Amino acid sequence: MKFNNKILGIIFIGLLALYFIKKVVSKPEVRSFKEVLVSVDTASVNKLIYYPKGGSPVITLQRNGSNWTANNGTKTVDAVSGIIQSMLAPTTEIKPLQLISKSKEKWADYEVDDASGKKVELYNGDKLLSSFYVGRFNFNQNTKTAKTYMRLSGEDDIYIIDGFLSMTYEKQFDDFRNKNLFNGLNSENITGLKISGDVNIGLGKDISGQWIDDEGLTKDSLSVARYIQSLSNARGSEIIDDYSPHNNLISQINISTKDNINNQNIDIYKEGDNSFIMKSSSNDVFFKTDSSGIFKSLYLDLKELL
């Protein structure tokens, strides 16, 4: 059987078409969005500018050696480096799950605009390493999965990020501050506890290591140990800046230590019917509390123990 040129041409075109179809079908899929949004060497970051949600003052976090400070435009305080590290940790690599929108009109819906988003800028000196907005947070109760919406500064695209990134950046100025009542308090070194002011009562360790009150009665060592542990872990919540006592000191807790090297005190001030101000000698910060907060755990519980 002989083939004329026309038939041969049709066969050639068909084979050529099959070849190109195969090439297209087998071609690796190309992602339509970035594989990595943020990738930063966090060790090189020595400044973080944070714009909290809701128009709160901009917070500048500055590293000096191994220590950090926080500034809100009017006040500079020592910052807790662990909290800042928790904000930096995700930025070593943030990968998107999905590109959700390319429209600037959707920024507000997903809270990645200036008005409702949380903006983060990472610097090495004056060099901007990365800048991005962290937006709305969704948690699916059925699948127990969390998602955060995010946008890179200067770009319109909105991405979905896996996890609790939005919660990581839910910070205000006081969140960066040291809220421990005591710094460097070692519970093993405590040898005496006393309340002075409204009452004058106390207890201390005798030669054998037993806890004895002012009347010479032995106290339950387990109860004392629990209270001392609460001292070591004590944290305030609401900080009151520029507080000035006005002859309203009602009591003081005195903590004695071995060799009297790290003795510490807590001053307690009364403010209103159910409001108190407390400040320790090792953290120059005034904390506000009601009768169910640290006023109870540090003062009332000790009073009951004594």
Buried (B, 14 or more C-beta within 10 A) or exposed (E): EEEEEEEEEEEEEEEEEEEEEEEEEEEEEEEEEBEEBBEBEBEEBBBBBBBBBEEBBBBBBBBEEEEBBBBBEEEEBEBBBEBBEEBBEBBEEBEBEEBBBEEEEBBBBBBBBEEBBBBBBBBBEEEEBBBBBBBBBEEEEEEEEBBBBBBBEEBBBBBBBBBBBBEBBEBBBBBBBBBBBBEEBEBEBBBBBBBEEEEEBBBBBEEEEEBBBEEEEEBEEEEBEEBBEBBBEBEBEEBBEEBEEEEEBEBBBBBBBBEEEBBBBBBBBBBEEEBBBBBBBBBEBBBBBBEEBBBBBBBEBBBEBB
